[in-house]
Amino acid sequence: MNQTTTPVPRERDPADPSVVATRFWSRCDDGRLQCDLCPRHCRLKDGQRGLCFVRMARGGEVVLTTYGRSSGFCIDPIEKKPLNHFLPGSSVLSFGTAGCNLACKFCQNWDMSKSREMDILADRAEPEQIADAAAAQGAQSVAFTYNDPVIFHEYAVDVAAACRARGIRTVAVTAGYICPEPRAEFFAALDAANVDLKAFSERFYHRLTGAHLAPVLDTLRYVRHETDCWLELTTLLIPGENDNDAEIEAMAQWVLEHLGADVPMHFTAFHPAFRMVSHPRTPPQTLSRAREIALAQGLRYVYTGNVYDPEGSATYCHACGERLIERDRYELGAWRLDAAGACRRCGEPCAGVFEARPGRWAGRRLPLRFS
């Protein structure tokens, strides 16, 4: 289970503090260095960067080149991550860097995650500065998002340690494509995560993300059963690619069997982007159908996203059917949970991390600058 996170001294380049030494790599017989952070295992010559573009071989070691640098900071509603069962209504200080270790052709944040330009990293902040800013703004958590935080592992872990020391929680929005050893360190530092389960077929992962399904499923099982990190899932449904009934049913069955009925699932709408700009948008009825299929398989909390759907965004008691939390996009309406997070009508607990009263941040967005 999760352990108390303590700051790790980082060896940083005096000439460029954004360059730090890393631990998860090994030497190959041919002299190259193998990055062992994620299942890609990029083999790098000196001066060469991995697919993520932010980790590179330099001077006989693999370094991270974006420590302390961000494409921007913003206070968001926690529901935007999306996390519906983790401190509902609260605010979260969100930030990302650049690059990604997946190659999704449908990326919705491609301007940051696919960037090969370091000049988008216009802001700088040390971990303690981020924790202090979250506390000053009344944010209950800090989110690593916009691009996958796995690739800025060291920075994320250090921010989490600084936040935990201030009583601030941390969450990650990630594809879960990470090797076992760094995975244990990464998720031990977190309080919640939303993992993108992008599809339930190896064909989809290989063809549209350049990755593989099995490591993601391994991460999901690990987070659910070996950590205290609160877990929610998101699947972006793309017409004709991963939205057929049989695949959605198989996915829901796997989640039920391996993760349990209480793990929330979010089915969200695809908007044409990046290398799939000519692909059609996801019809709202596709999301509603996916939600019905997952509920029919026995999952208790299933949501729709990126569309206006009050029914699909509300939380219901799985025992008596009472609408526990009403949502109008990111704004909360009626709240029918007691102080212990149970249904006021029948007393059945609702799975999640709740406080006695919901937050009132609603749909506000507050950009922050550090430098």
C-alpha positions in Angstrom: 0.0 0.0 0.0 1.0 3.6 -0.4 3.9 4.8 1.8 4.7 8.3 3.0 6.5 10.1 0.2 9.8 11.8 1.0 11.8 14.1 -1.2 14.5 12.5 -3.2 17.7 14.5 -3.7 18.2 15.1 -7.4 21.4 15.5 -9.2 20.8 18.5 -11.4 22.9 20.2 -14.1 24.3 23.4 -12.7 24.2 25.0 -16.1 20.6 23.9 -16.7 18.5 23.0 -13.6 15.8 21.5 -15.9 18.2 18.6 -16.6 18.2 15.9 -13.9 19.7 12.5 -13.6 17.3 9.5 -13.6 17.4 6.0 -12.2 15.3 3.8 -14.6 17.7 2.9 -17.3 20.3 0.2 -18.2 23.3 -0.3 -20.5 23.0 -2.4 -23.7 25.8 -4.6 -25.1 26.2 -2.3 -28.1 27.0 0.7 -25.9 23.6 2.3 -26.1 21.5 3.2 -23.0 18.0 1.7 -22.6 15.4 3.8 -20.9 13.4 1.5 -18.6 10.7 3.9 -17.5 8.0 2.6 -19.9 7.5 -0.5 -22.0 9.0 1.1 -25.1 12.5 0.6 -23.7 14.0 3.1 -26.1 17.6 2.4 -26.9 19.6 5.6 -27.1 22.9 6.7 -28.4 24.6 9.7 -26.6 22.6 12.8 -27.4 19.6 10.9 -28.7 16.1 11.4 -27.2 13.4 8.8 -26.7 10.0 8.9 -28.3 8.7 10.9 -25.4 11.4 13.6 -26.5 12.0 14.6 -22.8 14.3 11.8 -21.7 17.7 11.5 -23.4 21.1 9.8 -23.2 23.7 12.3 -22.2 27.2 11.7 -20.7 26.7 8.0 -20.0 23.3 8.3 -18.3 19.6 8.9 -19.2 18.4 12.4 -18.0 15.1 14.2 -17.8 15.3 17.5 -19.7 12.1 19.2 -18.4 12.3 19.2 -14.7 10.6 22.3 -13.2 9.3 23.5 -16.6 5.6 23.6 -17.6 3.4 24.5 -20.5 1.1 26.3 -18.0 -0.6 26.2 -14.7 -4.3 26.5 -14.1 -6.9 26.0 -11.3 -9.6 23.7 -12.6 -12.6 21.8 -11.2 -11.6 18.3 -10.2 -14.4 16.9 -12.4 -12.5 18.1 -15.5 -9.8 15.4 -15.0 -12.4 13.6 -15.0 -12.7 12.5 -11.4 -16.3 12.3 -10.1 -15.7 10.4 -6.8 -12.6 12.3 -5.5 -13.4 15.4 -3.5 -16.4 16.5 -5.8 -16.7 20.2 -6.4 -13.2 20.9 -5.3 -10.5 22.9 -7.2 -7.3 21.4 -8.4 -4.1 23.1 -9.6 -3.3 21.5 -13.0 -0.2 21.5 -15.1 1.7 19.5 -17.7 5.0 19.7 -19.6 5.6 18.6 -23.1 6.0 15.3 -24.9 4.3 11.8 -24.5 5.4 8.2 -24.5 2.4 7.2 -26.7 1.8 8.2 -30.3 -2.0 8.5 -30.4 -3.3 9.7 -33.8 -6.4 11.1 -32.1 -4.7 13.1 -29.3 -7.0 15.8 -27.9 -4.0 17.7 -26.4 -1.6 17.2 -29.3 -0.3 20.8 -29.1 1.4 19.9 -25.8 1.7 16.1 -25.8 3.1 15.9 -29.3 5.3 19.0 -29.0 9.0 18.7 -29.9 9.5 22.4 -29.1 10.8 23.3 -25.7 9.7 26.9 -26.1 6.1 25.9 -25.2 7.5 25.4 -21.6 7.1 29.0 -20.8 6.8 28.7 -17.0 9.1 27.4 -14.3 8.2 26.2 -10.8 10.0 24.1 -8.2 7.9 21.5 -6.4 7.7 23.6 -3.2 6.4 26.6 -5.2 3.6 24.5 -6.6 2.6 23.1 -3.2 2.6 26.6 -1.8 0.6 28.0 -4.7 -2.0 25.3 -4.3 -2.4 26.0 -0.6 -2.6 29.8 -1.2 -5.3 29.3 -3.8 -7.3 26.9 -1.6 -6.8 24.0 -4.1 -7.2 20.7 -2.3 -5.1 18.8 -4.9 -2.5 19.2 -7.7 -3.0 17.4 -11.0 -0.4 16.2 -13.4 -2.3 16.4 -16.7 -2.4 17.8 -20.3 0.4 15.4 -21.2 1.3 12.1 -19.6 3.1 12.6 -16.3 4.8 9.2 -16.6 7.5 10.9 -18.8 8.3 13.6 -16.2 8.3 11.0 -13.4 11.0 12.6 -11.2 9.3 16.0 -11.3 5.9 14.6 -10.5 7.2 12.5 -7.6 8.9 15.5 -6.1 5.9 17.7 -6.5 3.8 15.0 -4.8 6.2 14.9 -1.9 6.1 18.6 -1.5 2.3 18.6 -1.7 1.9 15.8 0.8 4.1 17.8 3.3 1.6 20.7 3.0 -1.5 18.5 3.2 -2.3 18.9 -0.5 -3.2 15.7 -2.4 -2.0 14.8 -5.9 -3.7 13.2 -8.9 -2.5 12.0 -12.3 -4.2 11.8 -15.6 -2.2 9.1 -17.4 -2.3 6.3 -20.0 -0.7 4.0 -17.4 2.1 2.9 -19.8 4.9 2.4 -17.3 7.2 -0.3 -16.2 6.7 -2.1 -12.8 9.6 -0.5 -10.8 8.9 3.2 -11.6 5.2 2.4 -11.4 5.5 1.5 -7.8 7.3 4.7 -7.0 4.9 6.8 -9.1 1.6 5.6 -7.7 2.8 5.5 -4.1 3.2 9.2 -4.4 -0.4 9.8 -5.6 -3.8 10.0 -4.0 -5.9 9.5 -7.1 -5.5 8.7 -10.8 -7.7 8.7 -13.9 -6.2 6.1 -16.3 -7.1 6.2 -20.0 -8.1 2.7 -21.1 -8.1 3.8 -24.7 -9.7 0.6 -26.1 -10.0 -3.1 -25.4 -8.2 -4.5 -28.3 -4.5 -4.9 -29.1 -5.2 -3.9 -32.7 -6.4 -0.5 -31.6 -3.5 0.1 -29.3 -0.9 -1.0 -31.9 -2.4 0.9 -34.8 -3.6 4.1 -33.2 -1.4 4.6 -30.2 1.8 2.8 -31.1 1.7 1.0 -27.8 0.2 -2.3 -26.4 -2.8 -3.1 -24.2 -1.3 -5.6 -21.8 0.9 -3.2 -19.9 -2.0 -0.9 -19.3 -4.1 -3.7 -17.9 -1.2 -4.6 -15.6 -1.1 -1.0 -14.4 -4.8 -1.0 -13.7 -4.7 -4.2 -11.7 -1.7 -2.9 -9.7 -3.2 0.4 -8.9 -6.5 -1.1 -7.8 -5.1 -3.9 -5.6 -1.6 -2.8 -4.5 -2.1 0.8 -3.7 -4.4 3.2 -1.8 -4.6 5.5 -4.9 -8.2 6.2 -5.9 -8.8 5.0 -9.4 -11.2 6.0 -12.2 -11.1 5.1 -15.9 -11.7 7.0 -19.1 -12.4 5.7 -22.6 -12.6 8.1 -25.5 -15.0 6.4 -27.9 -14.1 7.0 -31.6 -16.7 6.1 -34.2 -15.8 2.9 -36.0 -12.6 2.3 -34.0 -13.5 1.2 -30.4 -17.2 1.9 -30.0 -18.8 -1.4 -31.0 -21.1 -3.1 -28.4 -19.1 -6.3 -28.2 -15.8 -4.5 -27.3 -17.5 -2.2 -24.8 -19.2 -5.2 -23.2 -15.9 -7.1 -23.0 -14.2 -4.1 -21.5 -16.9 -3.7 -18.8 -16.7 -7.4 -18.0 -12.9 -7.2 -17.6 -13.2 -4.1 -15.3 -15.8 -5.9 -13.2 -13.8 -9.1 -12.9 -10.3 -7.6 -12.3 -11.0 -4.2 -10.7 -14.5 -4.5 -9.2 -17.9 -2.8 -9.5 -16.9 0.3 -7.7 -14.3 1.7 -10.1 -16.0 4.6 -12.0 -15.8 4.5 -15.8 -16.1 7.6 -18.1 -17.1 7.2 -21.7 -16.2 10.5 -23.5 -16.8 11.9 -26.9 -14.1 12.2 -29.6 -13.6 15.5 -31.3 -11.6 15.5 -34.6 -8.0 16.4 -33.8 -4.4 15.8 -34.7 -4.1 13.1 -37.4 -7.8 12.2 -37.3 -9.3 15.6 -38.2 -11.5 14.0 -40.9 -13.0 11.5 -38.6 -16.6 12.1 -37.4 -17.4 13.2 -33.9 -18.9 10.7 -31.4 -22.7 10.9 -31.4 -24.2 11.4 -27.9 -26.3 8.3 -28.3 -23.1 6.2 -28.6 -22.0 7.4 -25.2 -25.4 6.7 -23.7 -25.4 3.2 -25.2 -21.9 2.5 -23.8 -23.1 3.6 -20.4 -26.1 1.3 -20.5 -23.9 -1.7 -21.6 -21.4 -1.1 -18.7 -24.2 -0.7 -16.2 -25.8 -3.9 -17.4 -22.6 -5.8 -16.8 -22.7 -4.8 -13.1 -20.6 -1.6 -12.9 -22.1 0.8 -10.4 -20.8 4.2 -11.5 -20.6 4.9 -15.3 -20.5 8.4 -16.8 -20.6 10.2 -20.1 -18.4 13.1 -20.9 -17.6 15.8 -23.5 -21.4 16.2 -24.1 -24.2 17.7 -22.2 -25.9 14.8 -20.4 -27.3 15.5 -16.9 -28.4 11.9 -16.5 -25.0 10.5 -17.6 -23.1 12.9 -15.5 -25.0 12.3 -12.2 -24.0 9.8 -9.5 -26.6 7.3 -8.4 -26.9 5.0 -5.4 -26.4 1.5 -6.7 -28.6 0.1 -3.9 -31.8 2.2 -4.1 -31.3 4.3 -7.3 -31.3 7.7 -5.5 -29.5 10.5 -7.4 -26.7 11.2 -5.0 -24.8 14.0 -6.9 -26.3 16.1 -9.6 -24.0 17.7 -12.1 -24.5 20.4 -14.7 -21.3 20.0 -16.6 -18.7 20.9 -13.9 -21.2 22.5 -11.5 -22.7 20.4 -8.7 -26.4 20.5 -7.9 -28.3 18.5 -5.3 -26.1 16.6 -2.9 -27.6 13.5 -1.2 -24.6 12.0 0.6 -24.3 12.1 4.4 -21.1 13.2 6.2 -19.7 9.7 5.9 -20.3 9.5 2.1 -23.4 7.3 2.2 -26.8 7.6 0.6 -29.1 9.7 2.8 -32.0 7.6 1.7 -30.9 4.1 2.3 -27.5 4.4 4.1 -25.5 2.5 1.4 -21.9 3.8 1.1 -20.9 5.4 -2.1 -17.4 4.4 -3.2 -14.9 7.3 -3.4 -13.1 10.0 -1.4 -15.7 12.5 -0.1 -15.8 15.3 2.5 -18.8 16.1 4.6 -19.7 19.0 2.2 -19.1 19.3 -1.5 -16.8 21.9 -2.9 -18.1 24.9 -4.8 -15.5 25.7 -7.3 -17.9 24.8 -10.2 -16.7 25.5 -13.7 -14.2 28.3 -13.0 -10.8 28.4 -14.7 -8.0 30.4 -13.1 -4.6 30.6 -15.0 -1.5 31.0 -12.8 2.0 32.2 -13.6 5.1 31.5 -11.7 7.8 33.1 -13.7 
